Amino acid sequence: MSSRPHSVGKELTPNTKTTMFTVPTRNIARWSLLYAYNGTSSAKNFRAWWYDSSANAEIPIVYDYPLAAKAFLKFDGSEVILDEGDEIRVFIESGATQPGCVITVELEQRSTVQQFL
């Protein structure tokens, strides 16, 4: 099957977990980039999770990373493979101003719905 790149960007609401992306039915996704920005004048903790829908579990990818003032975090160079229904979730602590996040995945369509045992 062919694959296609897909990016999602969102302005984050501080102190609120945000779902950046949900893998559509009959797809897998290769999560290859996370870019987070803190526009505040002080460091704020940043978190990112992979939600594994087959296990109903959140797996921390980045946890309480001290994102410096007016700085960014770029997480790349490796991949997390996501199955249909899996999600990428992020969070930045309260007090952050102009926080943003961008993720990039490579979607690969499948011909059947996944069956987890």
N, C-alpha and C positions, 0 to 999 in steps of 0.2 A: 504494500500500500504506500501511497505517497504521504509525505509529511509537509507541514507548513508552519512557519513561525507565527507567533502571536504574542503581542505585548499588551499589558494592561497597566495603566497609571491611575492612581487615586490620591487625592488630598485626604490625609488621615484626620480623624477626629481623636484628639488626645484622650487617653484613658478609656478607649473603646476598642475592642477587638474587631478587626475589619477582615472580611473575606475578600481577598484579592481576585481569586479565580477558582472556579469549580470545573473539573474535567467533565466535558459532555459525555453522554451515553455513546457507546461504540467508539471511544477514543482512548488513547493513552497520551500522556504528556511527559516530555523531558524538560524539567525545570532547570534552566541553565543560568539565570541571572536574577539577582535581587539588588535593587538600588534604592536606598532610603536616605532621606534628607531631613535635617533638623535646622530650622531657621531661627531657633531660639538663641538667646545670648548666654545660655548655660547648657551643660551636658544633660541629655535625657536618655533614659534607658529604652532600648528598642528590643523587640522580640519578634520572631517569626517561627511558625509551625507548619508542618505538613500534617493535615488531617487525613488519616487513613480510614476511609469509610468502611472497608471490609472488616476492620478490627474495632471500629468506633473509638479510635484513639488519636490523640494529638502527640506528635513527635516533635520535640524542640529542635530547631535547626540553628537558631540564634536566640540566646536567652540573656536578657539584661545586659546587652552590649551598651557601654556608655558612649552614645553617639554625641560627639563633641559639638559645641556651639558652632552654628553656621558651617557644619561639615556633613559629609555623606559617608555611607557604608556601601561598598560594592562587593557583593558576594558572587563570585563566578569561578570558573576553572574546574567545576565538577558538576555532576547532574544528580537530581533526584527523580526517579521514575514514578509517575503518578498514574493510577488507574482511574477508570470512569467513576465519578462521584467523589473522588478525593479533592481536597481543597488546600489552598495556600492561604494562611491567615497571618495577620501582622498586628502589632500593638506598639504604641509609643506612650510613655507616661504623661500624666497631666502636666500642664504648663508649657508644652511645646507649641510653638507658633509656626505656621506655614509648613507643617510636616508633610512629606510626600513619600510615595513609594511607587516603584515601577518593577514589574516582574516580566520575564520573557520565558515562554515555553515553546517547545516544538511539538505540535499536535500530529498524531498519527491515527488515521481513521481505521477502524476494524469493521469486519463484516458482521460480527455477532456481538451480543451483549456478553460481558464478562460473567463467568460463573465461578464464584469463590467457594472453595471447599473448606 
